[in-house]
Amino acid sequence: MTTESTTGKPSSQRWEFIWNLILGFLISALSVLTAAANYMAFHSEKTSADLEAEGDRSLAISNTDYIQANQYIILDYTLFDGERINRDVDDFAADYYLANFSDSLQASIDRGSAFDDQYYTEMYADSDQSFTEAFDSFDRANAEKDREAGYQLAMLIASVGLAFSAYASLLNNSNFLRGLFTVLALILLGFGALQFLSAMLA
């Protein structure tokens, strides 16, 4: 009986050491994963906010350029009408109007039709470009929000796994729940790591 007790004790101590090693690894790995996911979620949130601000600025610039383009178009119409009305009546005034045509209007006339489609494309080019840049920023901001949600999910999974592993470390080696919680923590570590990588590569 003494022999059995002596041989059983080292074996029990060895298993206890293995359990503690596994649980120590789990607690460390899950803590690092939780912290990393939290940091990346914060970084994604900041990036998303910056992109939304950039999109708002581009949209405001687009609106300003659109209004400005409308004013230039109205001016071109005024100058064009003035040139036509005064031609052969007051050529000096007609030449004055003609000299102040915008480059886009003059190019349109040279192509054979005043105020053609290309004229409007050129006049609204800056506004359209800023508009495109604005919604490109908004799309990237939405992608960052999705990435942030992915990191938050990874953080939640890792936090639950950390709770299981921490509770398991408080239980005796003979307690069935210790093994169950350790297995659950291992599974959650795997799922959390996969979710983190999925968010990072999204």
GIBELGI-V128536 format. One record per residue. N is the residue number from 1. PHI is phi in whole degrees, -180 to 180 (* if undefined). Layout:
n;phi
N;PHI
N;PHI
This chain:
n;phi
1;*
2;-68
3;-64
4;-62
5;-65
6;-70
7;-75
8;-74
9;-67
10;-61
11;-63
12;-64
13;-66
14;-65
15;-65
16;-62
17;-64
18;-63
19;-61
20;-64
21;-65
22;-63
23;-66
24;-63
25;-63
26;-61
27;-63
28;-66
29;-64
30;-69
31;-66
32;-64
33;-64
34;-62
35;-65
36;-65
37;-64
38;-64
39;-64
40;-67
41;-65
42;-62
43;-64
44;-66
45;-63
46;-66
47;-62
48;-62
49;-64
50;-64
51;-68
52;-65
53;-64
54;-64
55;-64
56;-62
57;-64
58;-63
59;-68
60;-64
61;-64
62;-61
63;-64
64;-64
65;-64
66;-66
67;-64
68;-64
69;-62
70;-61
71;-65
72;-66
73;-66
74;-60
75;-63
76;-62
77;-62
78;-64
79;-66
80;-65
81;-65
82;-63
83;-65
84;-70
85;-67
86;-89
87;-62
88;71
89;-111
90;-140
91;-64
92;-62
93;-66
94;-63
95;-67
96;-64
97;-62
98;-63
99;-67
100;-100
101;-58
102;-70
103;-60
104;-67
105;-68
106;-63
107;-64
108;-64
109;-64
110;-63
111;-78
112;110
113;-152
114;-69
115;61
116;-80
117;-61
118;-65
119;-59
120;-67
121;-61
122;-69
123;-67
124;-97
125;-60
126;-64
127;-64
128;-66
129;-65
130;-65
131;-64
132;-63
133;-63
134;-62
135;-77
136;-65
137;-65
138;-64
139;-64
140;-67
141;-65
142;-65
143;-64
144;-67
145;-64
146;-63
147;-65
148;-61
149;-62
150;-64
151;-66
152;-66
153;-66
154;-62
155;-65
156;-64
157;-62
158;-66
159;-65
160;-66
161;-61
162;-64
163;-64
164;-62
165;-68
166;-66
167;-68
168;-62
169;-68
170;-89
171;-90
172;-70
173;-63
174;-83
175;-77
176;-59
177;-65
178;-63
179;-67
180;-63
181;-66
182;-66
183;-64
184;-62
185;-64
186;-63
187;-63
188;-67
189;-62
190;-64
191;-64
192;-63
193;-65
194;-64
195;-64
196;-63
197;-66
198;-62
199;-67
200;-67
201;-90
202;-68
